[in-house]
Amino acid sequence: MDQVNEDTLAAARKVIAVHLNYPSRAAQRGRTPEQPSYFLKPSSSLSLGSAEAPSAVERPAGCELLGYEGEIALIIGKPARRVGIADAWSHVEWVTASNDLGVYDLRYADKGSNLRSKGGDGFTPVGPGMIPADAVDPATLRIRTWHNGDLVQDDTTGGLLFPFARLVADLSQLLTLEEGDIILTGTPAGASVAKPGDVVEVEVSAAGLTTGRLVTRVEEGTTPFADFGAPPRTDDLQREEAYGSREAAGLAAVEGAAVGPVLSPELKAKLESVCTATLSSQLRKRGLNNVSIDGLTATRPEKRVVGLARTLRYVPNREDLFKTHGGGFNAQKQAIDSVNEGEILVMEARGEKGTGTIGDILALRAQVRGAAAIITDGGVRDFSAVAAMEMPTYYSNPHPAVLGRRHIPWDTDITIACGGTTVQPGDIIVADSDGILVIPPALAEEVADDSIRQEREETFIAEMVAQGHSVDGLYPLNAAWRTKYEEWEAVKANG
Protein backbone atom coordinates (compact mmCIF):
# COMPACT_ATOMS: atom_id res chain seq x y z
CA MET A 1 0.00 0.00 0.00
CA ASP A 2 1.35 3.41 -0.98
CA GLN A 3 1.73 6.33 1.38
CA VAL A 4 0.49 9.86 0.84
CA ASN A 5 3.54 12.01 0.19
CA GLU A 6 4.50 15.45 -1.06
CA ASP A 7 4.09 14.31 -4.67
CA THR A 8 0.49 13.31 -3.88
CA LEU A 9 -0.24 16.75 -2.49
CA ALA A 10 1.45 18.48 -5.42
CA ALA A 11 -0.72 16.56 -7.87
CA ALA A 12 -3.96 17.82 -6.33
CA ARG A 13 -5.20 20.71 -8.45
CA LYS A 14 -8.56 20.76 -6.72
CA VAL A 15 -9.88 19.76 -3.31
CA ILE A 16 -13.69 19.42 -3.41
CA ALA A 17 -15.70 18.84 -0.25
CA VAL A 18 -19.30 17.62 0.15
CA HIS A 19 -21.51 19.42 2.66
CA LEU A 20 -23.80 16.63 3.96
CA ASN A 21 -23.63 12.95 3.06
CA TYR A 22 -24.07 10.77 6.16
CA PRO A 23 -27.63 10.28 7.49
CA SER A 24 -26.35 10.59 11.06
CA ARG A 25 -24.92 14.05 10.32
CA ALA A 26 -28.03 15.12 8.41
CA ALA A 27 -30.17 14.14 11.40
CA GLN A 28 -27.87 16.11 13.68
CA ARG A 29 -28.11 19.16 11.42
CA GLY A 30 -31.87 18.79 11.10
CA ARG A 31 -31.91 18.85 7.31
CA THR A 32 -31.51 16.25 4.56
CA PRO A 33 -30.51 17.58 1.13
CA GLU A 34 -32.19 16.27 -2.00
CA GLN A 35 -28.96 16.62 -4.00
CA PRO A 36 -25.29 16.85 -3.01
CA SER A 37 -23.73 20.28 -2.66
CA TYR A 38 -20.05 21.15 -2.57
CA PHE A 39 -17.40 23.71 -1.73
CA LEU A 40 -13.76 24.08 -2.74
CA LYS A 41 -10.75 24.02 -0.46
CA PRO A 42 -7.41 25.34 -1.73
CA SER A 43 -4.70 22.78 -2.39
CA SER A 44 -2.48 24.85 -0.06
CA SER A 45 -4.66 23.61 2.83
CA LEU A 46 -3.34 20.05 2.33
CA SER A 47 -0.88 18.55 4.79
CA LEU A 48 0.48 15.15 5.83
CA GLY A 49 0.17 13.45 9.18
CA SER A 50 1.04 10.10 10.74
CA ALA A 51 1.76 8.64 14.15
CA GLU A 52 5.48 9.10 13.51
CA ALA A 53 5.15 12.63 12.16
CA PRO A 54 1.85 14.26 13.21
CA SER A 55 0.73 17.27 11.23
CA ALA A 56 0.31 20.52 13.10
CA VAL A 57 -2.67 22.79 12.54
CA GLU A 58 -2.96 26.26 13.97
CA ARG A 59 -6.14 27.54 15.54
CA PRO A 60 -5.90 31.14 14.37
CA ALA A 61 -5.38 33.75 17.06
CA GLY A 62 -8.67 35.13 18.30
CA CYS A 63 -10.69 32.12 17.12
CA GLU A 64 -12.68 29.91 19.45
CA LEU A 65 -14.19 27.14 17.31
CA LEU A 66 -11.75 24.98 15.34
CA GLY A 67 -13.97 22.17 14.14
CA TYR A 68 -12.68 18.77 13.07
CA GLU A 69 -14.49 16.36 10.74
CA GLY A 70 -13.13 12.90 9.98
CA GLU A 71 -13.76 12.09 6.33
CA ILE A 72 -12.97 9.60 3.59
CA ALA A 73 -11.00 11.20 0.77
CA LEU A 74 -11.06 9.97 -2.81
CA ILE A 75 -8.05 10.61 -5.04
CA ILE A 76 -8.82 10.73 -8.77
CA GLY A 77 -6.58 8.51 -10.92
CA LYS A 78 -7.74 9.40 -14.43
CA PRO A 79 -9.64 12.40 -15.75
CA ALA A 80 -13.41 12.26 -15.50
CA ARG A 81 -15.69 14.42 -17.64
CA ARG A 82 -19.40 13.66 -18.07
CA VAL A 83 -19.01 10.10 -16.83
CA GLY A 84 -21.97 7.96 -15.77
CA ILE A 85 -22.51 6.51 -12.31
CA ALA A 86 -21.71 3.00 -13.50
CA ASP A 87 -18.28 4.07 -14.74
CA ALA A 88 -17.47 6.72 -12.13
CA TRP A 89 -15.70 4.56 -9.53
CA SER A 90 -13.13 3.46 -12.11
CA HIS A 91 -11.83 7.02 -12.18
CA VAL A 92 -10.92 6.84 -8.47
CA GLU A 93 -7.44 5.42 -7.85
CA TRP A 94 -6.97 5.76 -4.10
CA VAL A 95 -8.94 6.06 -0.89
CA THR A 96 -7.41 7.73 2.15
CA ALA A 97 -8.31 9.45 5.42
CA SER A 98 -8.77 13.17 5.79
CA ASN A 99 -9.72 15.76 8.38
CA ASP A 100 -11.86 18.62 7.08
CA LEU A 101 -10.81 21.26 9.59
CA GLY A 102 -12.31 24.72 9.77
CA VAL A 103 -12.95 27.68 12.06
CA TYR A 104 -16.63 28.42 12.61
CA ASP A 105 -15.61 31.92 13.69
CA LEU A 106 -15.18 32.84 9.99
CA ARG A 107 -18.16 31.05 8.43
CA TYR A 108 -20.00 34.34 8.08
CA ALA A 109 -17.19 35.95 6.12
CA ASP A 110 -17.54 34.39 2.68
CA LYS A 111 -21.26 33.96 2.06
CA GLY A 112 -21.15 30.16 2.29
CA SER A 113 -18.05 29.52 0.17
CA ASN A 114 -16.08 28.45 3.29
CA LEU A 115 -12.90 29.89 1.79
CA ARG A 116 -11.50 31.46 4.94
CA SER A 117 -13.27 29.22 7.42
CA LYS A 118 -11.97 25.98 5.88
CA GLY A 119 -9.16 27.09 3.57
CA GLY A 120 -6.38 27.85 6.03
CA ASP A 121 -2.92 26.32 5.73
CA GLY A 122 -2.94 22.80 7.13
CA PHE A 123 -6.77 22.65 7.31
CA THR A 124 -6.92 19.50 5.15
CA PRO A 125 -4.56 16.83 6.48
CA VAL A 126 -4.70 13.56 4.51
CA GLY A 127 -3.10 10.13 4.80
CA PRO A 128 -1.04 8.46 5.92
CA GLY A 129 -1.72 5.38 3.75
CA MET A 130 -3.72 5.01 0.53
CA ILE A 131 -6.06 2.06 -0.12
CA PRO A 132 -6.35 1.04 -3.80
CA ALA A 133 -9.87 1.92 -4.92
CA ASP A 134 -10.17 -1.19 -7.07
CA ALA A 135 -9.48 -3.37 -4.02
CA VAL A 136 -12.55 -2.27 -2.04
CA ASP A 137 -16.28 -1.90 -2.39
CA PRO A 138 -17.00 1.82 -1.83
CA ALA A 139 -20.16 0.88 0.08
CA THR A 140 -18.22 -1.07 2.75
CA LEU A 141 -15.70 1.50 3.98
CA ARG A 142 -15.46 2.40 7.65
CA ILE A 143 -14.50 5.82 9.01
CA ARG A 144 -13.38 6.37 12.61
CA THR A 145 -12.18 9.48 14.43
CA TRP A 146 -10.52 9.81 17.86
CA HIS A 147 -10.29 13.02 19.87
CA ASN A 148 -7.58 12.86 22.54
CA GLY A 149 -7.82 9.07 22.39
CA ASP A 150 -11.63 8.85 22.68
CA LEU A 151 -13.52 7.34 19.76
CA VAL A 152 -15.99 10.06 18.68
CA GLN A 153 -16.94 9.06 15.13
CA ASP A 154 -17.59 5.54 13.87
CA ASP A 155 -19.68 5.02 10.74
CA THR A 156 -19.75 3.18 7.44
CA THR A 157 -20.55 4.07 3.86
CA GLY A 158 -23.34 1.53 3.54
CA GLY A 159 -26.20 4.01 3.79
CA LEU A 160 -24.81 7.27 2.42
CA LEU A 161 -27.17 9.87 1.09
CA PHE A 162 -25.01 10.09 -2.04
CA PRO A 163 -22.77 7.07 -2.84
CA PHE A 164 -19.25 7.90 -3.92
CA ALA A 165 -19.78 6.97 -7.57
CA ARG A 166 -22.69 9.41 -7.71
CA LEU A 167 -20.49 12.20 -6.37
CA VAL A 168 -17.84 11.61 -9.01
CA ALA A 169 -20.41 11.40 -11.82
CA ASP A 170 -22.26 14.46 -10.57
CA LEU A 171 -19.17 16.64 -10.34
CA SER A 172 -17.98 15.52 -13.76
CA GLN A 173 -21.11 16.92 -15.41
CA LEU A 174 -19.77 20.46 -15.22
CA LEU A 175 -16.06 20.24 -14.50
CA THR A 176 -13.23 17.92 -15.36
CA LEU A 177 -11.90 15.92 -12.44
CA GLU A 178 -8.18 15.72 -13.06
CA GLU A 179 -5.60 13.20 -11.95
CA GLY A 180 -4.66 13.90 -8.34
CA ASP A 181 -7.81 15.83 -7.49
CA ILE A 182 -9.19 15.04 -4.04
CA ILE A 183 -12.86 14.71 -3.06
CA LEU A 184 -13.77 14.89 0.64
CA THR A 185 -16.96 12.87 0.96
CA GLY A 186 -18.66 14.24 4.08
CA THR A 187 -18.48 13.51 7.79
CA PRO A 188 -20.74 11.43 10.06
CA ALA A 189 -22.18 12.62 13.37
CA GLY A 190 -19.70 13.15 16.17
CA ALA A 191 -17.59 15.93 14.65
CA SER A 192 -16.78 18.56 17.25
CA VAL A 193 -14.25 21.17 18.38
CA ALA A 194 -10.53 20.76 19.06
CA LYS A 195 -8.50 23.10 21.23
CA PRO A 196 -4.77 23.83 21.36
CA GLY A 197 -2.97 20.77 22.70
CA ASP A 198 -5.63 18.34 21.43
CA VAL A 199 -4.87 15.46 19.09
CA VAL A 200 -7.31 14.27 16.43
CA GLU A 201 -6.84 10.93 14.64
CA VAL A 202 -8.76 9.61 11.62
CA GLU A 203 -8.63 6.13 10.08
CA VAL A 204 -10.36 4.57 7.07
CA SER A 205 -10.52 0.79 6.66
CA ALA A 206 -12.16 -1.89 4.52
CA ALA A 207 -11.60 -5.52 3.53
CA GLY A 208 -8.68 -5.92 5.92
CA LEU A 209 -6.96 -2.83 4.54
CA THR A 210 -6.37 0.40 6.47
CA THR A 211 -4.97 3.85 5.87
CA GLY A 212 -3.42 3.88 9.32
CA ARG A 213 -4.19 6.77 11.62
CA LEU A 214 -3.97 10.30 10.30
CA VAL A 215 -2.71 12.29 13.29
CA THR A 216 -3.14 16.05 13.70
CA ARG A 217 -2.07 18.11 16.69
CA VAL A 218 -3.70 21.49 17.34
CA GLU A 219 -1.55 24.49 18.18
CA GLU A 220 -2.50 28.00 19.30
CA GLY A 221 -1.94 30.74 16.74
CA THR A 222 -0.04 33.77 17.95
CA THR A 223 -0.36 36.19 15.03
CA PRO A 224 -3.48 38.33 15.40
CA PHE A 225 -5.68 39.17 12.44
CA ALA A 226 -4.95 42.47 10.76
CA ASP A 227 -7.37 45.36 11.14
CA PHE A 228 -8.50 44.91 7.53
CA GLY A 229 -10.60 41.99 6.33
CA ALA A 230 -13.09 39.89 8.26
CA PRO A 231 -12.25 39.37 11.95
CA PRO A 232 -13.27 36.23 13.87
CA ARG A 233 -16.83 36.35 15.13
CA THR A 234 -19.08 33.72 16.64
CA ASP A 235 -22.43 33.26 18.32
CA ASP A 236 -24.39 30.49 20.00
CA LEU A 237 -25.67 29.08 16.71
CA GLN A 238 -22.10 28.59 15.51
CA ARG A 239 -21.17 27.01 18.85
CA GLU A 240 -24.09 24.62 18.60
CA GLU A 241 -23.19 23.62 15.04
CA ALA A 242 -19.48 23.31 15.82
CA TYR A 243 -20.02 21.03 18.82
CA GLY A 244 -22.95 19.19 17.28
CA SER A 245 -25.62 20.13 19.83
CA ARG A 246 -26.53 22.80 22.34
CA GLU A 247 -25.83 20.40 25.19
CA ALA A 248 -22.34 19.55 23.92
CA ALA A 249 -21.62 23.26 23.52
CA GLY A 250 -22.74 23.91 27.10
CA LEU A 251 -25.56 26.20 25.96
CA ALA A 252 -28.60 24.68 27.64
CA ALA A 253 -28.10 26.53 30.93
CA VAL A 254 -27.31 29.77 29.14
CA GLU A 255 -30.60 29.74 27.27
CA GLY A 256 -32.55 28.52 30.28
CA ALA A 257 -33.62 25.34 28.55
CA ALA A 258 -35.04 22.61 30.75
CA VAL A 259 -33.63 19.13 30.79
CA GLY A 260 -35.61 17.06 28.31
CA PRO A 261 -38.47 18.34 26.16
CA VAL A 262 -40.22 21.36 27.67
CA LEU A 263 -43.21 20.93 25.39
CA SER A 264 -44.35 17.34 25.70
CA PRO A 265 -47.24 16.13 23.53
CA GLU A 266 -49.42 16.11 26.65
CA LEU A 267 -48.58 19.71 27.56
CA LYS A 268 -49.03 20.81 23.94
CA ALA A 269 -52.49 19.22 23.85
CA LYS A 270 -53.47 21.02 27.06
CA LEU A 271 -52.37 24.39 25.71
CA GLU A 272 -54.17 23.76 22.43
CA SER A 273 -57.40 23.08 24.32
CA VAL A 274 -57.64 26.54 25.93
CA CYS A 275 -57.91 30.09 24.61
CA THR A 276 -55.18 32.69 24.86
CA ALA A 277 -57.67 34.87 26.75
CA THR A 278 -57.80 32.25 29.49
CA LEU A 279 -54.05 31.75 29.48
CA SER A 280 -53.57 35.51 29.69
CA SER A 281 -55.72 35.76 32.81
CA GLN A 282 -53.76 32.93 34.46
CA LEU A 283 -50.46 34.58 33.61
CA ARG A 284 -51.75 37.85 35.00
CA LYS A 285 -52.60 36.12 38.29
CA ARG A 286 -48.92 35.22 38.47
CA GLY A 287 -47.83 38.80 37.92
CA LEU A 288 -46.99 38.44 34.23
CA ASN A 289 -48.63 41.29 32.35
CA ASN A 290 -46.06 41.85 29.59
CA VAL A 291 -46.18 38.52 27.80
CA SER A 292 -48.25 39.28 24.71
CA ILE A 293 -46.89 40.02 21.24
CA ASP A 294 -49.10 42.91 20.18
CA GLY A 295 -50.20 44.62 16.99
CA LEU A 296 -49.89 41.73 14.54
CA THR A 297 -52.31 40.16 12.06
CA ALA A 298 -52.52 36.45 11.25
CA THR A 299 -52.75 34.92 7.78
CA ARG A 300 -54.68 32.01 9.33
CA PRO A 301 -56.59 33.51 12.31
CA GLU A 302 -58.76 30.39 12.63
CA LYS A 303 -55.77 28.29 13.68
CA ARG A 304 -54.60 27.82 17.27
CA VAL A 305 -50.82 27.43 17.28
CA VAL A 306 -48.57 26.10 20.06
CA GLY A 307 -44.81 25.70 19.70
CA LEU A 308 -41.34 26.45 21.04
CA ALA A 309 -39.76 29.75 20.04
CA ARG A 310 -36.72 30.07 17.83
CA THR A 311 -35.51 33.65 17.42
CA LEU A 312 -34.00 35.90 14.75
CA ARG A 313 -32.92 39.51 15.18
CA TYR A 314 -32.68 42.18 12.49
CA VAL A 315 -30.72 45.37 13.13
CA PRO A 316 -31.15 48.65 11.21
CA ASN A 317 -29.48 48.61 7.82
CA ARG A 318 -26.02 50.11 7.59
CA GLU A 319 -24.58 49.72 4.13
CA ASP A 320 -21.07 48.65 5.11
CA LEU A 321 -22.40 46.03 7.53
CA PHE A 322 -24.96 44.73 5.07
CA LYS A 323 -22.08 43.83 2.75
CA THR A 324 -20.67 41.46 5.39
CA HIS A 325 -23.90 40.19 6.94
CA GLY A 326 -26.69 40.63 4.41
CA GLY A 327 -25.86 38.25 1.59
CA GLY A 328 -25.20 34.55 1.19
CA PHE A 329 -26.25 32.11 3.90
CA ASN A 330 -27.00 34.92 6.32
CA ALA A 331 -28.65 34.78 9.73
CA GLN A 332 -32.15 34.90 8.21
CA LYS A 333 -31.48 31.89 5.99
CA GLN A 334 -29.69 30.07 8.82
CA ALA A 335 -32.73 30.55 11.03
CA ILE A 336 -35.13 29.33 8.35
CA ASP A 337 -32.95 26.35 7.49
CA SER A 338 -32.59 25.24 11.11
CA VAL A 339 -36.16 25.62 12.35
CA ASN A 340 -37.51 22.21 13.35
CA GLU A 341 -40.84 20.42 13.36
CA GLY A 342 -43.37 22.28 15.50
CA GLU A 343 -41.13 25.25 16.29
CA ILE A 344 -42.14 28.89 15.78
CA LEU A 345 -39.66 31.37 14.31
CA VAL A 346 -40.06 34.76 16.01
CA MET A 347 -38.39 37.75 14.34
CA GLU A 348 -37.40 41.04 15.90
CA ALA A 349 -37.86 43.74 13.25
CA ARG A 350 -38.27 46.70 15.66
CA GLY A 351 -41.84 47.24 14.41
CA GLU A 352 -40.35 48.56 11.14
CA LYS A 353 -43.11 48.40 8.51
CA GLY A 354 -41.21 49.83 5.54
CA THR A 355 -39.90 46.56 4.15
CA GLY A 356 -40.47 42.82 4.13
CA THR A 357 -38.83 40.46 6.60
CA ILE A 358 -40.03 37.19 5.06
CA GLY A 359 -41.17 36.25 1.55
CA ASP A 360 -42.73 33.29 -0.19
CA ILE A 361 -39.60 31.18 -0.81
CA LEU A 362 -38.27 31.30 2.75
CA ALA A 363 -41.75 30.96 4.23
CA LEU A 364 -42.24 27.87 2.08
CA ARG A 365 -38.90 26.50 3.28
CA ALA A 366 -40.02 26.97 6.91
CA GLN A 367 -43.31 25.22 6.16
CA VAL A 368 -41.54 22.30 4.47
CA ARG A 369 -39.30 21.95 7.53
CA GLY A 370 -42.43 21.67 9.69
CA ALA A 371 -42.44 25.09 11.38
CA ALA A 372 -45.66 25.72 13.26
CA ALA A 373 -45.68 29.45 12.43
CA ILE A 374 -43.62 32.54 11.66
CA ILE A 375 -44.05 35.67 13.76
CA THR A 376 -42.55 39.01 12.72
CA ASP A 377 -43.27 42.52 13.92
CA GLY A 378 -42.21 43.72 10.47
CA GLY A 379 -43.58 43.42 6.97
CA VAL A 380 -44.22 40.43 4.70
CA ARG A 381 -43.33 40.28 0.99
CA ASP A 382 -45.13 38.15 -1.61
CA PHE A 383 -48.12 38.44 0.66
CA SER A 384 -50.68 36.54 -1.40
CA ALA A 385 -48.40 33.49 -1.63
CA VAL A 386 -47.50 33.62 2.07
CA ALA A 387 -51.14 34.06 3.09
CA ALA A 388 -52.16 31.03 1.00
CA MET A 389 -49.82 28.70 2.92
CA GLU A 390 -51.09 26.24 5.51
CA MET A 391 -48.53 27.54 8.00
CA PRO A 392 -49.72 30.76 9.69
CA THR A 393 -47.63 33.90 9.54
CA TYR A 394 -48.21 36.76 12.00
CA TYR A 395 -47.11 40.12 10.61
CA SER A 396 -47.45 43.90 10.83
CA ASN A 397 -48.30 44.63 7.19
CA PRO A 398 -47.60 43.58 3.61
CA HIS A 399 -44.73 45.41 1.90
CA PRO A 400 -43.05 44.85 -1.48
CA ALA A 401 -39.47 45.85 -0.53
CA VAL A 402 -36.71 43.36 0.28
CA LEU A 403 -35.38 43.35 3.84
CA GLY A 404 -32.13 45.10 2.84
CA ARG A 405 -34.03 48.35 2.47
CA ARG A 406 -34.24 48.70 6.25
CA HIS A 407 -32.73 45.59 7.90
CA ILE A 408 -29.62 43.48 8.32
CA PRO A 409 -30.21 39.87 9.47
CA TRP A 410 -27.85 39.79 12.44
CA ASP A 411 -28.08 36.83 14.81
CA THR A 412 -30.22 33.88 15.83
CA ASP A 413 -31.38 32.03 18.93
CA ILE A 414 -30.82 34.92 21.30
CA THR A 415 -33.18 36.93 23.51
CA ILE A 416 -35.13 39.37 21.31
CA ALA A 417 -38.00 41.88 21.46
CA CYS A 418 -41.04 41.33 19.25
CA GLY A 419 -44.33 43.19 19.31
CA GLY A 420 -43.55 44.85 22.61
CA THR A 421 -42.44 41.84 24.63
CA THR A 422 -39.31 39.80 25.25
CA VAL A 423 -38.95 36.37 23.65
CA GLN A 424 -36.24 33.84 24.48
CA PRO A 425 -35.36 30.67 22.58
CA GLY A 426 -37.34 27.85 24.16
CA ASP A 427 -40.23 30.02 25.34
CA ILE A 428 -43.63 28.51 24.59
CA ILE A 429 -45.69 30.49 22.10
CA VAL A 430 -49.49 30.14 21.99
CA ALA A 431 -51.48 32.02 19.36
CA ASP A 432 -55.11 32.14 18.31
CA SER A 433 -57.60 34.70 17.00
CA ASP A 434 -57.31 36.71 20.23
CA GLY A 435 -53.55 37.18 20.07
CA ILE A 436 -50.10 35.77 20.75
CA LEU A 437 -48.74 34.87 24.19
CA VAL A 438 -45.23 34.05 25.38
CA ILE A 439 -45.31 31.54 28.25
CA PRO A 440 -42.19 30.85 30.35
CA PRO A 441 -41.55 27.09 30.13
CA ALA A 442 -41.25 26.71 33.91
CA LEU A 443 -44.84 27.95 34.37
CA ALA A 444 -46.46 26.28 31.39
CA GLU A 445 -47.74 23.11 33.06
CA GLU A 446 -49.48 24.83 35.98
CA VAL A 447 -50.82 27.62 33.75
CA ALA A 448 -52.29 25.04 31.38
CA ASP A 449 -53.92 23.04 34.19
CA ASP A 450 -55.41 26.14 35.83
CA SER A 451 -56.63 27.41 32.46
CA ILE A 452 -58.45 24.13 31.81
CA ARG A 453 -60.14 24.41 35.21
CA GLN A 454 -61.03 28.04 34.54
CA GLU A 455 -62.61 27.21 31.19
CA ARG A 456 -64.68 24.42 32.76
CA GLU A 457 -65.99 26.93 35.29
CA GLU A 458 -66.75 29.41 32.51
CA THR A 459 -68.60 26.73 30.54
CA PHE A 460 -70.83 26.21 33.59
CA ILE A 461 -71.29 29.98 34.03
CA ALA A 462 -72.26 30.39 30.38
CA GLU A 463 -74.86 27.63 30.70
CA MET A 464 -76.34 29.33 33.76
CA VAL A 465 -76.43 32.73 32.03
CA ALA A 466 -78.12 31.10 29.01
CA GLN A 467 -80.77 29.77 31.41
CA GLY A 468 -81.52 33.33 32.53
CA HIS A 469 -79.49 33.69 35.74
CA SER A 470 -77.92 37.02 36.70
CA VAL A 471 -74.15 37.29 36.69
CA ASP A 472 -74.26 38.72 40.20
CA GLY A 473 -72.55 36.13 42.38
CA LEU A 474 -72.25 33.82 39.40
CA TYR A 475 -69.37 35.52 37.59
CA PRO A 476 -67.10 35.06 39.44
CA LEU A 477 -68.53 32.20 41.46
CA ASN A 478 -69.54 32.95 45.03
CA ALA A 479 -69.74 30.15 47.63
CA ALA A 480 -73.30 29.16 46.77
CA TRP A 481 -72.70 29.06 43.06
CA ARG A 482 -69.40 27.20 43.54
CA THR A 483 -71.27 24.45 45.35
CA LYS A 484 -73.66 24.19 42.40
CA TYR A 485 -70.70 24.18 40.00
CA GLU A 486 -69.06 21.30 41.88
CA GLU A 487 -72.31 19.33 41.67
CA TRP A 488 -72.49 20.09 37.94
CA GLU A 489 -68.87 19.03 37.53
CA ALA A 490 -69.51 15.73 39.33
CA VAL A 491 -72.41 14.95 37.01
CA LYS A 492 -70.24 15.72 33.96
CA ALA A 493 -67.42 13.53 35.30
CA ASN A 494 -69.76 10.58 35.82
CA GLY A 495 -71.12 10.81 32.30
Rosetta blueprint (number, residue, H / E / L):
1 M L
2 D L
3 Q E
4 V L
5 N L
6 E H
7 D H
8 T H
9 L H
10 A H
11 A H
12 A L
13 R L
14 K L
15 V E
16 I E
17 A E
18 V E
19 H L
20 L L
21 N L
22 Y L
23 P H
24 S H
25 R H
26 A H
27 A H
28 Q H
29 R H
30 G L
31 R L
32 T L
33 P L
34 E L
35 Q L
36 P L
37 S L
38 Y E
39 F E
40 L E
41 K E
42 P L
43 S H
44 S H
45 S H
46 L E
47 S E
48 L E
49 G L
50 S L
51 A L
52 E L
53 A L
54 P L
55 S E
56 A E
57 V E
58 E E
59 R E
60 P L
61 A L
62 G L
63 C L
64 E L
65 L L
66 L E
67 G E
68 Y E
69 E L
70 G E
71 E E
72 I E
73 A E
74 L E
75 I E
76 I E
77 G L
78 K L
79 P L
80 A E
81 R L
82 R L
83 V L
84 G L
85 I H
86 A H
87 D H
88 A H
89 W H
90 S H
91 H H
92 V E
93 E E
94 W E
95 V E
96 T E
97 A E
98 S E
99 N E
100 D L
101 L L
102 G E
103 V E
104 Y H
105 D H
106 L H
107 R H
108 Y H
109 A H
110 D H
111 K L
112 G L
113 S L
114 N L
115 L H
116 R H
117 S H
118 K H
119 G L
120 G L
121 D L
122 G L
123 F L
124 T E
125 P E
126 V E
127 G L
128 P L
129 G E
130 M L
131 I E
132 P E
133 A H
134 D H
135 A H
136 V L
137 D L
138 P H
139 A H
140 T H
141 L L
142 R E
143 I E
144 R E
145 T E
146 W E
147 H E
148 N L
149 G L
150 D E
151 L E
152 V E
153 Q E
154 D E
155 D E
156 T E
157 T L
158 G L
159 G L
160 L L
161 L L
162 F L
163 P L
164 F H
165 A H
166 R H
167 L H
168 V H
169 A H
170 D H
171 L H
172 S H
173 Q L
174 L L
175 L L
176 T L
177 L E
178 E L
179 E L
180 G L
181 D L
182 I E
183 I E
184 L E
185 T L
186 G L
187 T L
188 P L
189 A L
190 G L
191 A L
192 S E
193 V E
194 A E
195 K L
196 P L
197 G L
198 D L
199 V E
200 V E
201 E E
202 V E
203 E E
204 V E
205 S E
206 A E
207 A L
208 G L
209 L E
210 T E
211 T L
212 G L
213 R L
214 L E
215 V E
216 T E
217 R E
218 V E
219 E E
220 E E
221 G L
222 T L
223 T L
224 P L
225 F L
226 A L
227 D L
228 F L
229 G L
230 A L
231 P L
232 P L
233 R L
234 T L
235 D L
236 D H
237 L H
238 Q H
239 R H
240 E H
241 E H
242 A H
243 Y H
244 G L
245 S L
246 R L
247 E L
248 A L
249 A L
250 G L
251 L L
252 A H
253 A H
254 V H
255 E H
256 G L
257 A L
258 A L
259 V L
260 G L
261 P L
262 V L
263 L L
264 S L
265 P H
266 E H
267 L H
268 K H
269 A H
270 K H
271 L H
272 E H
273 S L
274 V L
275 C L
276 T H
277 A H
278 T H
279 L H
280 S H
281 S H
282 Q H
283 L H
284 R H
285 K H
286 R L
287 G L
288 L L
289 N L
290 N L
291 V L
292 S E
293 I E
294 D L
295 G L
296 L L
297 T E
298 A E
299 T L
300 R L
301 P L
302 E L
303 K L
304 R L
305 V E
306 V E
307 G E
308 L E
309 A E
310 R E
311 T E
312 L E
313 R E
314 Y E
315 V E
316 P E
317 N L
318 R L
319 E H
320 D H
321 L H
322 F H
323 K H
324 T H
325 H H
326 G L
327 G L
328 G L
329 F L
330 N L
331 A H
332 Q H
333 K H
334 Q H
335 A H
336 I H
337 D H
338 S H
339 V L
340 N L
341 E L
342 G L
343 E L
344 I E
345 L E
346 V E
347 M E
348 E E
349 A L
350 R L
351 G L
352 E L
353 K L
354 G L
355 T L
356 G E
357 T E
358 I E
359 G L
360 D H
361 I H
362 L H
363 A H
364 L H
365 R H
366 A H
367 Q H
368 V H
369 R L
370 G L
371 A L
372 A L
373 A E
374 I E
375 I E
376 T E
377 D L
378 G L
379 G E
380 V E
381 R L
382 D L
383 F H
384 S H
385 A H
386 V H
387 A H
388 A L
389 M L
390 E L
391 M L
392 P L
393 T E
394 Y E
395 Y E
396 S L
397 N E
398 P E
399 H L
400 P L
401 A L
402 V L
403 L H
404 G H
405 R H
406 R L
407 H E
408 I E
409 P E
410 W E
411 D E
412 T E
413 D L
414 I L
415 T L
416 I E
417 A E
418 C E
419 G L
420 G L
421 T E
422 T E
423 V E
424 Q L
425 P L
426 G L
427 D L
428 I E
429 I E
430 V E
431 A E
432 D E
433 S L
434 D L
435 G E
436 I E
437 L E
438 V E
439 I E
440 P L
441 P H
442 A H
443 L H
444 A H
445 E H
446 E H
447 V H
448 A H
449 D H
450 D H
451 S H
452 I H
453 R H
454 Q H
455 E H
456 R H
457 E H
458 E H
459 T H
460 F H
461 I H
462 A H
463 E H
464 M H
465 V H
466 A H
467 Q L
468 G L
469 H L
470 S L
471 V L
472 D L
473 G L
474 L L
475 Y L
476 P L
477 L L
478 N L
479 A H
480 A H
481 W H
482 R H
483 T H
484 K H
485 Y H
486 E H
487 E H
488 W H
489 E H
490 A H
491 V H
492 K H
493 A H
494 N L
495 G L
